[in-house]
Amino acid sequence: MIPDLGKYAAEVLSAYGASLVILAVLIGLSVRRARKVRRELEQLEGRRHETD
């Protein structure tokens, strides 16, 4: 199932590993930012309803 990568196996696998780490970090940062923005919007909407 695993392809034979020959003498470049370490380089190819490390590139895949680095890509997966970068993707995980980007997803984590996006989720964190989305939660922060959602909290801020909920606070702003709460203030808007209080003034009505």
mmCIF file as Biopython writes it, N, C-alpha, C and O atoms, coordinates in Angstrom:
data_model
#
loop_
_atom_site.group_PDB
_atom_site.id
_atom_site.type_symbol
_atom_site.label_atom_id
_atom_site.label_alt_id
_atom_site.label_comp_id
_atom_site.label_asym_id
_atom_site.label_entity_id
_atom_site.label_seq_id
_atom_site.pdbx_PDB_ins_code
_atom_site.Cartn_x
_atom_site.Cartn_y
_atom_site.Cartn_z
_atom_site.occupancy
_atom_site.B_iso_or_equiv
_atom_site.auth_seq_id
_atom_site.auth_asym_id
_atom_site.pdbx_PDB_model_num
ATOM 1   N N  . MET A ? 1  ? 0.818   -1.193 0.000  1.0 0.0 1  A 1 
ATOM 2   C CA . MET A ? 1  ? 0.000   0.000  0.000  1.0 0.0 1  A 1 
ATOM 3   C C  . MET A ? 1  ? 0.864   1.259  0.000  1.0 0.0 1  A 1 
ATOM 4   O O  . MET A ? 1  ? 0.519   2.244  -0.653 1.0 0.0 1  A 1 
ATOM 5   N N  . ILE A ? 2  ? 1.973   1.237  0.720  1.0 0.0 2  A 1 
ATOM 6   C CA . ILE A ? 2  ? 2.868   2.390  0.759  1.0 0.0 2  A 1 
ATOM 7   C C  . ILE A ? 2  ? 3.777   2.334  -0.470 1.0 0.0 2  A 1 
ATOM 8   O O  . ILE A ? 2  ? 4.408   1.311  -0.733 1.0 0.0 2  A 1 
ATOM 9   N N  . PRO A ? 3  ? 3.841   3.441  -1.223 1.0 0.0 3  A 1 
ATOM 10  C CA . PRO A ? 3  ? 4.694   3.427  -2.422 1.0 0.0 3  A 1 
ATOM 11  C C  . PRO A ? 3  ? 6.171   3.419  -2.052 1.0 0.0 3  A 1 
ATOM 12  O O  . PRO A ? 3  ? 6.561   3.907  -0.992 1.0 0.0 3  A 1 
ATOM 13  N N  . ASP A ? 4  ? 6.978   2.862  -2.933 1.0 0.0 4  A 1 
ATOM 14  C CA . ASP A ? 4  ? 8.421   2.845  -2.734 1.0 0.0 4  A 1 
ATOM 15  C C  . ASP A ? 4  ? 8.974   4.211  -3.139 1.0 0.0 4  A 1 
ATOM 16  O O  . ASP A ? 4  ? 8.912   4.581  -4.312 1.0 0.0 4  A 1 
ATOM 17  N N  . LEU A ? 5  ? 9.505   4.952  -2.188 1.0 0.0 5  A 1 
ATOM 18  C CA . LEU A ? 5  ? 9.994   6.296  -2.448 1.0 0.0 5  A 1 
ATOM 19  C C  . LEU A ? 5  ? 11.489  6.332  -2.741 1.0 0.0 5  A 1 
ATOM 20  O O  . LEU A ? 5  ? 12.043  7.386  -3.053 1.0 0.0 5  A 1 
ATOM 21  N N  . GLY A ? 6  ? 12.123  5.199  -2.641 1.0 0.0 6  A 1 
ATOM 22  C CA . GLY A ? 6  ? 13.538  5.120  -2.977 1.0 0.0 6  A 1 
ATOM 23  C C  . GLY A ? 6  ? 14.411  5.938  -2.042 1.0 0.0 6  A 1 
ATOM 24  O O  . GLY A ? 6  ? 14.132  6.042  -0.847 1.0 0.0 6  A 1 
ATOM 25  N N  . LYS A ? 7  ? 15.473  6.520  -2.596 1.0 0.0 7  A 1 
ATOM 26  C CA . LYS A ? 7  ? 16.441  7.228  -1.767 1.0 0.0 7  A 1 
ATOM 27  C C  . LYS A ? 7  ? 15.931  8.585  -1.271 1.0 0.0 7  A 1 
ATOM 28  O O  . LYS A ? 7  ? 16.580  9.221  -0.441 1.0 0.0 7  A 1 
ATOM 29  N N  . TYR A ? 8  ? 14.783  9.029  -1.768 1.0 0.0 8  A 1 
ATOM 30  C CA . TYR A ? 8  ? 14.224  10.319 -1.343 1.0 0.0 8  A 1 
ATOM 31  C C  . TYR A ? 8  ? 13.096  10.173 -0.316 1.0 0.0 8  A 1 
ATOM 32  O O  . TYR A ? 8  ? 12.350  11.120 -0.066 1.0 0.0 8  A 1 
ATOM 33  N N  . ALA A ? 9  ? 12.981  9.002  0.265  1.0 0.0 9  A 1 
ATOM 34  C CA . ALA A ? 9  ? 11.883  8.728  1.195  1.0 0.0 9  A 1 
ATOM 35  C C  . ALA A ? 9  ? 11.872  9.718  2.357  1.0 0.0 9  A 1 
ATOM 36  O O  . ALA A ? 9  ? 10.812  10.234 2.711  1.0 0.0 9  A 1 
ATOM 37  N N  . ALA A ? 10 ? 13.014  9.991  2.950  1.0 0.0 10 A 1 
ATOM 38  C CA . ALA A ? 10 ? 13.071  10.888 4.103  1.0 0.0 10 A 1 
ATOM 39  C C  . ALA A ? 10 ? 12.619  12.297 3.716  1.0 0.0 10 A 1 
ATOM 40  O O  . ALA A ? 10 ? 11.870  12.931 4.459  1.0 0.0 10 A 1 
ATOM 41  N N  . GLU A ? 11 ? 13.060  12.780 2.581  1.0 0.0 11 A 1 
ATOM 42  C CA . GLU A ? 11 ? 12.685  14.126 2.145  1.0 0.0 11 A 1 
ATOM 43  C C  . GLU A ? 11 ? 11.195  14.223 1.835  1.0 0.0 11 A 1 
ATOM 44  O O  . GLU A ? 11 ? 10.533  15.188 2.217  1.0 0.0 11 A 1 
ATOM 45  N N  . VAL A ? 12 ? 10.674  13.215 1.141  1.0 0.0 12 A 1 
ATOM 46  C CA . VAL A ? 12 ? 9.254   13.229 0.778  1.0 0.0 12 A 1 
ATOM 47  C C  . VAL A ? 12 ? 8.388   13.136 2.028  1.0 0.0 12 A 1 
ATOM 48  O O  . VAL A ? 12 ? 7.430   13.895 2.175  1.0 0.0 12 A 1 
ATOM 49  N N  . LEU A ? 13 ? 8.711   12.223 2.919  1.0 0.0 13 A 1 
ATOM 50  C CA . LEU A ? 13 ? 7.911   12.059 4.127  1.0 0.0 13 A 1 
ATOM 51  C C  . LEU A ? 13 ? 8.007   13.277 5.039  1.0 0.0 13 A 1 
ATOM 52  O O  . LEU A ? 13 ? 7.018   13.645 5.673  1.0 0.0 13 A 1 
ATOM 53  N N  . SER A ? 14 ? 9.171   13.907 5.119  1.0 0.0 14 A 1 
ATOM 54  C CA . SER A ? 14 ? 9.285   15.110 5.940  1.0 0.0 14 A 1 
ATOM 55  C C  . SER A ? 14 ? 8.497   16.264 5.318  1.0 0.0 14 A 1 
ATOM 56  O O  . SER A ? 14 ? 7.939   17.087 6.044  1.0 0.0 14 A 1 
ATOM 57  N N  . ALA A ? 15 ? 8.445   16.336 4.000  1.0 0.0 15 A 1 
ATOM 58  C CA . ALA A ? 15 ? 7.638   17.368 3.339  1.0 0.0 15 A 1 
ATOM 59  C C  . ALA A ? 15 ? 6.152   17.146 3.619  1.0 0.0 15 A 1 
ATOM 60  O O  . ALA A ? 15 ? 5.423   18.098 3.897  1.0 0.0 15 A 1 
ATOM 61  N N  . TYR A ? 16 ? 5.705   15.895 3.545  1.0 0.0 16 A 1 
ATOM 62  C CA . TYR A ? 16 ? 4.316   15.583 3.888  1.0 0.0 16 A 1 
ATOM 63  C C  . TYR A ? 16 ? 4.039   15.935 5.345  1.0 0.0 16 A 1 
ATOM 64  O O  . TYR A ? 16 ? 3.004   16.524 5.658  1.0 0.0 16 A 1 
ATOM 65  N N  . GLY A ? 17 ? 4.947   15.581 6.220  1.0 0.0 17 A 1 
ATOM 66  C CA . GLY A ? 17 ? 4.776   15.881 7.642  1.0 0.0 17 A 1 
ATOM 67  C C  . GLY A ? 17 ? 4.704   17.377 7.902  1.0 0.0 17 A 1 
ATOM 68  O O  . GLY A ? 17 ? 3.846   17.839 8.655  1.0 0.0 17 A 1 
ATOM 69  N N  . ALA A ? 18 ? 5.597   18.132 7.284  1.0 0.0 18 A 1 
ATOM 70  C CA . ALA A ? 18 ? 5.593   19.588 7.460  1.0 0.0 18 A 1 
ATOM 71  C C  . ALA A ? 18 ? 4.297   20.181 6.925  1.0 0.0 18 A 1 
ATOM 72  O O  . ALA A ? 18 ? 3.735   21.093 7.531  1.0 0.0 18 A 1 
ATOM 73  N N  . SER A ? 19 ? 3.826   19.678 5.812  1.0 0.0 19 A 1 
ATOM 74  C CA . SER A ? 19 ? 2.572   20.178 5.240  1.0 0.0 19 A 1 
ATOM 75  C C  . SER A ? 19 ? 1.401   19.915 6.176  1.0 0.0 19 A 1 
ATOM 76  O O  . SER A ? 19 ? 0.549   20.783 6.365  1.0 0.0 19 A 1 
ATOM 77  N N  . LEU A ? 20 ? 1.355   18.729 6.758  1.0 0.0 20 A 1 
ATOM 78  C CA . LEU A ? 20 ? 0.276   18.404 7.691  1.0 0.0 20 A 1 
ATOM 79  C C  . LEU A ? 20 ? 0.331   19.285 8.934  1.0 0.0 20 A 1 
ATOM 80  O O  . LEU A ? 20 ? -0.708  19.717 9.434  1.0 0.0 20 A 1 
ATOM 81  N N  . VAL A ? 21 ? 1.530   19.554 9.435  1.0 0.0 21 A 1 
ATOM 82  C CA . VAL A ? 21 ? 1.671   20.428 10.603 1.0 0.0 21 A 1 
ATOM 83  C C  . VAL A ? 21 ? 1.203   21.838 10.272 1.0 0.0 21 A 1 
ATOM 84  O O  . VAL A ? 21 ? 0.479   22.452 11.056 1.0 0.0 21 A 1 
ATOM 85  N N  . ILE A ? 22 ? 1.607   22.349 9.129  1.0 0.0 22 A 1 
ATOM 86  C CA . ILE A ? 22 ? 1.202   23.700 8.719  1.0 0.0 22 A 1 
ATOM 87  C C  . ILE A ? 22 ? -0.322  23.780 8.558  1.0 0.0 22 A 1 
ATOM 88  O O  . ILE A ? 22 ? -0.940  24.752 8.993  1.0 0.0 22 A 1 
ATOM 89  N N  . LEU A ? 23 ? -0.925  22.766 7.939  1.0 0.0 23 A 1 
ATOM 90  C CA . LEU A ? 23 ? -2.377  22.748 7.793  1.0 0.0 23 A 1 
ATOM 91  C C  . LEU A ? 23 ? -3.074  22.722 9.146  1.0 0.0 23 A 1 
ATOM 92  O O  . LEU A ? 23 ? -4.064  23.425 9.347  1.0 0.0 23 A 1 
ATOM 93  N N  . ALA A ? 24 ? -2.568  21.926 10.064 1.0 0.0 24 A 1 
ATOM 94  C CA . ALA A ? 24 ? -3.164  21.847 11.402 1.0 0.0 24 A 1 
ATOM 95  C C  . ALA A ? 24 ? -3.074  23.193 12.118 1.0 0.0 24 A 1 
ATOM 96  O O  . ALA A ? 24 ? -4.030  23.611 12.771 1.0 0.0 24 A 1 
ATOM 97  N N  . VAL A ? 25 ? -1.946  23.867 12.002 1.0 0.0 25 A 1 
ATOM 98  C CA . VAL A ? 25 ? -1.781  25.182 12.627 1.0 0.0 25 A 1 
ATOM 99  C C  . VAL A ? 25 ? -2.745  26.190 12.005 1.0 0.0 25 A 1 
ATOM 100 O O  . VAL A ? 25 ? -3.383  26.957 12.726 1.0 0.0 25 A 1 
ATOM 101 N N  . LEU A ? 26 ? -2.856  26.199 10.697 1.0 0.0 26 A 1 
ATOM 102 C CA . LEU A ? 26 ? -3.762  27.130 10.025 1.0 0.0 26 A 1 
ATOM 103 C C  . LEU A ? 26 ? -5.221  26.880 10.408 1.0 0.0 26 A 1 
ATOM 104 O O  . LEU A ? 26 ? -5.980  27.824 10.625 1.0 0.0 26 A 1 
ATOM 105 N N  . ILE A ? 27 ? -5.604  25.623 10.490 1.0 0.0 27 A 1 
ATOM 106 C CA . ILE A ? 27 ? -6.968  25.295 10.901 1.0 0.0 27 A 1 
ATOM 107 C C  . ILE A ? 27 ? -7.203  25.736 12.340 1.0 0.0 27 A 1 
ATOM 108 O O  . ILE A ? 27 ? -8.246  26.311 12.651 1.0 0.0 27 A 1 
ATOM 109 N N  . GLY A ? 28 ? -6.241  25.469 13.215 1.0 0.0 28 A 1 
ATOM 110 C CA . GLY A ? 28 ? -6.370  25.886 14.607 1.0 0.0 28 A 1 
ATOM 111 C C  . GLY A ? 28 ? -6.498  27.394 14.746 1.0 0.0 28 A 1 
ATOM 112 O O  . GLY A ? 28 ? -7.336  27.876 15.507 1.0 0.0 28 A 1 
ATOM 113 N N  . LEU A ? 29 ? -5.681  28.140 14.025 1.0 0.0 29 A 1 
ATOM 114 C CA . LEU A ? 29 ? -5.755  29.602 14.078 1.0 0.0 29 A 1 
ATOM 115 C C  . LEU A ? 29 ? -7.086  30.110 13.533 1.0 0.0 29 A 1 
ATOM 116 O O  . LEU A ? 29 ? -7.654  31.063 14.067 1.0 0.0 29 A 1 
ATOM 117 N N  . SER A ? 30 ? -7.580  29.481 12.481 1.0 0.0 30 A 1 
ATOM 118 C CA . SER A ? 30 ? -8.859  29.891 11.905 1.0 0.0 30 A 1 
ATOM 119 C C  . SER A ? 30 ? -10.009 29.656 12.878 1.0 0.0 30 A 1 
ATOM 120 O O  . SER A ? 30 ? -10.881 30.510 13.035 1.0 0.0 30 A 1 
ATOM 121 N N  . VAL A ? 31 ? -10.008 28.510 13.522 1.0 0.0 31 A 1 
ATOM 122 C CA . VAL A ? 31 ? -11.060 28.198 14.491 1.0 0.0 31 A 1 
ATOM 123 C C  . VAL A ? 31 ? -10.999 29.166 15.663 1.0 0.0 31 A 1 
ATOM 124 O O  . VAL A ? 31 ? -12.029 29.665 16.118 1.0 0.0 31 A 1 
ATOM 125 N N  . ARG A ? 32 ? -9.801  29.428 16.147 1.0 0.0 32 A 1 
ATOM 126 C CA . ARG A ? 32 ? -9.641  30.365 17.262 1.0 0.0 32 A 1 
ATOM 127 C C  . ARG A ? 32 ? -10.133 31.759 16.900 1.0 0.0 32 A 1 
ATOM 128 O O  . ARG A ? 32 ? -10.814 32.410 17.693 1.0 0.0 32 A 1 
ATOM 129 N N  . ARG A ? 33 ? -9.789  32.210 15.710 1.0 0.0 33 A 1 
ATOM 130 C CA . ARG A ? 33 ? -10.222 33.536 15.250 1.0 0.0 33 A 1 
ATOM 131 C C  . ARG A ? 33 ? -11.741 33.586 15.087 1.0 0.0 33 A 1 
ATOM 132 O O  . ARG A ? 33 ? -12.371 34.578 15.453 1.0 0.0 33 A 1 
ATOM 133 N N  . ALA A ? 34 ? -12.331 32.521 14.541 1.0 0.0 34 A 1 
ATOM 134 C CA . ALA A ? 34 ? -13.780 32.475 14.349 1.0 0.0 34 A 1 
ATOM 135 C C  . ALA A ? 34 ? -14.500 32.557 15.683 1.0 0.0 34 A 1 
ATOM 136 O O  . ALA A ? 34 ? -15.513 33.247 15.794 1.0 0.0 34 A 1 
ATOM 137 N N  . ARG A ? 35 ? -13.996 31.868 16.698 1.0 0.0 35 A 1 
ATOM 138 C CA . ARG A ? 35 ? -14.616 31.925 18.024 1.0 0.0 35 A 1 
ATOM 139 C C  . ARG A ? 35 ? -14.530 33.325 18.611 1.0 0.0 35 A 1 
ATOM 140 O O  . ARG A ? 35 ? -15.482 33.810 19.222 1.0 0.0 35 A 1 
ATOM 141 N N  . LYS A ? 36 ? -13.385 33.972 18.424 1.0 0.0 36 A 1 
ATOM 142 C CA . LYS A ? 36 ? -13.205 35.333 18.942 1.0 0.0 36 A 1 
ATOM 143 C C  . LYS A ? 36 ? -14.167 36.302 18.263 1.0 0.0 36 A 1 
ATOM 144 O O  . LYS A ? 36 ? -14.808 37.116 18.927 1.0 0.0 36 A 1 
ATOM 145 N N  . VAL A ? 37 ? -14.264 36.212 16.950 1.0 0.0 37 A 1 
ATOM 146 C CA . VAL A ? 37 ? -15.153 37.101 16.201 1.0 0.0 37 A 1 
ATOM 147 C C  . VAL A ? 37 ? -16.601 36.846 16.595 1.0 0.0 37 A 1 
ATOM 148 O O  . VAL A ? 37 ? -17.375 37.792 16.739 1.0 0.0 37 A 1 
ATOM 149 N N  . ARG A ? 38 ? -16.977 35.586 16.770 1.0 0.0 38 A 1 
ATOM 150 C CA . ARG A ? 38 ? -18.354 35.264 17.168 1.0 0.0 38 A 1 
ATOM 151 C C  . ARG A ? 38 ? -18.681 35.867 18.531 1.0 0.0 38 A 1 
ATOM 152 O O  . ARG A ? 38 ? -19.763 36.423 18.719 1.0 0.0 38 A 1 
ATOM 153 N N  . ARG A ? 39 ? -17.749 35.760 19.487 1.0 0.0 39 A 1 
ATOM 154 C CA . ARG A ? 39 ? -17.956 36.363 20.811 1.0 0.0 39 A 1 
ATOM 155 C C  . ARG A ? 39 ? -18.135 37.867 20.701 1.0 0.0 39 A 1 
ATOM 156 O O  . ARG A ? 39 ? -19.024 38.441 21.330 1.0 0.0 39 A 1 
ATOM 157 N N  . GLU A ? 40 ? -17.284 38.508 19.895 1.0 0.0 40 A 1 
ATOM 158 C CA . GLU A ? 40 ? -17.378 39.964 19.726 1.0 0.0 40 A 1 
ATOM 159 C C  . GLU A ? 40 ? -18.706 40.362 19.094 1.0 0.0 40 A 1 
ATOM 160 O O  . GLU A ? 40 ? -19.317 41.349 19.504 1.0 0.0 40 A 1 
ATOM 161 N N  . LEU A ? 41 ? -19.156 39.603 18.100 1.0 0.0 41 A 1 
ATOM 162 C CA . LEU A ? 41 ? -20.439 39.907 17.462 1.0 0.0 41 A 1 
ATOM 163 C C  . LEU A ? 41 ? -21.599 39.723 18.434 1.0 0.0 41 A 1 
ATOM 164 O O  . LEU A ? 41 ? -22.529 40.528 18.452 1.0 0.0 41 A 1 
ATOM 165 N N  . GLU A ? 42 ? -21.547 38.668 19.241 1.0 0.0 42 A 1 
ATOM 166 C CA . GLU A ? 42 ? -22.604 38.452 20.228 1.0 0.0 42 A 1 
ATOM 167 C C  . GLU A ? 42 ? -22.649 39.591 21.239 1.0 0.0 42 A 1 
ATOM 168 O O  . GLU A ? 42 ? -23.731 40.011 21.649 1.0 0.0 42 A 1 
ATOM 169 N N  . GLN A ? 43 ? -21.489 40.092 21.644 1.0 0.0 43 A 1 
ATOM 170 C CA . GLN A ? 43 ? -21.445 41.219 22.570 1.0 0.0 43 A 1 
ATOM 171 C C  . GLN A ? 43 ? -22.035 42.465 21.920 1.0 0.0 43 A 1 
ATOM 172 O O  . GLN A ? 43 ? -22.813 43.182 22.550 1.0 0.0 43 A 1 
ATOM 173 N N  . LEU A ? 44 ? -21.676 42.726 20.678 1.0 0.0 44 A 1 
ATOM 174 C CA . LEU A ? 44 ? -22.208 43.898 19.979 1.0 0.0 44 A 1 
ATOM 175 C C  . LEU A ? 44 ? -23.717 43.798 19.783 1.0 0.0 44 A 1 
ATOM 176 O O  . LEU A ? 44 ? -24.431 44.788 19.945 1.0 0.0 44 A 1 
ATOM 177 N N  . GLU A ? 45 ? -24.200 42.622 19.439 1.0 0.0 45 A 1 
ATOM 178 C CA . GLU A ? 45 ? -25.635 42.440 19.263 1.0 0.0 45 A 1 
ATOM 179 C C  . GLU A ? 45 ? -26.365 42.587 20.592 1.0 0.0 45 A 1 
ATOM 180 O O  . GLU A ? 45 ? -27.475 43.118 20.630 1.0 0.0 45 A 1 
ATOM 181 N N  . GLY A ? 46 ? -25.773 42.137 21.654 1.0 0.0 46 A 1 
ATOM 182 C CA . GLY A ? 46 ? -26.364 42.292 22.979 1.0 0.0 46 A 1 
ATOM 183 C C  . GLY A ? 46 ? -26.490 43.756 23.351 1.0 0.0 46 A 1 
ATOM 184 O O  . GLY A ? 46 ? -27.504 44.175 23.910 1.0 0.0 46 A 1 
ATOM 185 N N  . ARG A ? 47 ? -25.468 44.533 23.044 1.0 0.0 47 A 1 
ATOM 186 C CA . ARG A ? 47 ? -25.519 45.966 23.325 1.0 0.0 47 A 1 
ATOM 187 C C  . ARG A ? 47 ? -26.580 46.650 22.477 1.0 0.0 47 A 1 
ATOM 188 O O  . ARG A ? 47 ? -27.260 47.561 22.949 1.0 0.0 47 A 1 
ATOM 189 N N  . ARG A ? 48 ? -26.726 46.218 21.230 1.0 0.0 48 A 1 
ATOM 190 C CA . ARG A ? 48 ? -27.694 46.830 20.333 1.0 0.0 48 A 1 
ATOM 191 C C  . ARG A ? 48 ? -29.116 46.579 20.834 1.0 0.0 48 A 1 
ATOM 192 O O  . ARG A ? 48 ? -29.967 47.466 20.764 1.0 0.0 48 A 1 
ATOM 193 N N  . HIS A ? 49 ? -29.374 45.364 21.340 1.0 0.0 49 A 1 
ATOM 194 C CA . HIS A ? 49 ? -30.712 45.029 21.851 1.0 0.0 49 A 1 
ATOM 195 C C  . HIS A ? 49 ? -31.010 45.768 23.146 1.0 0.0 49 A 1 
ATOM 196 O O  . HIS A ? 49 ? -32.170 46.046 23.449 1.0 0.0 49 A 1 
ATOM 197 N N  . GLU A ? 50 ? -29.982 46.085 23.906 1.0 0.0 50 A 1 
ATOM 198 C CA . GLU A ? 50 ? -30.201 46.814 25.159 1.0 0.0 50 A 1 
ATOM 199 C C  . GLU A ? 50 ? -30.648 48.241 24.902 1.0 0.0 50 A 1 
ATOM 200 O O  . GLU A ? 50 ? -31.401 48.807 25.694 1.0 0.0 50 A 1 
ATOM 201 N N  . THR A ? 51 ? -30.189 48.835 23.793 1.0 0.0 51 A 1 
ATOM 202 C CA . THR A ? 51 ? -30.532 50.226 23.501 1.0 0.0 51 A 1 
ATOM 203 C C  . THR A ? 51 ? -31.878 50.350 22.805 1.0 0.0 51 A 1 
ATOM 204 O O  . THR A ? 51 ? -32.399 51.459 22.688 1.0 0.0 51 A 1 
ATOM 205 N N  . ASP A ? 52 ? -32.458 49.249 22.341 1.0 0.0 52 A 1 
ATOM 206 C CA . ASP A ? 52 ? -33.757 49.314 21.638 1.0 0.0 52 A 1 
ATOM 207 C C  . ASP A ? 52 ? -34.893 49.607 22.575 1.0 0.0 52 A 1 
ATOM 208 O O  . ASP A ? 52 ? -36.043 49.693 22.142 1.0 0.0 52 A 1 
#
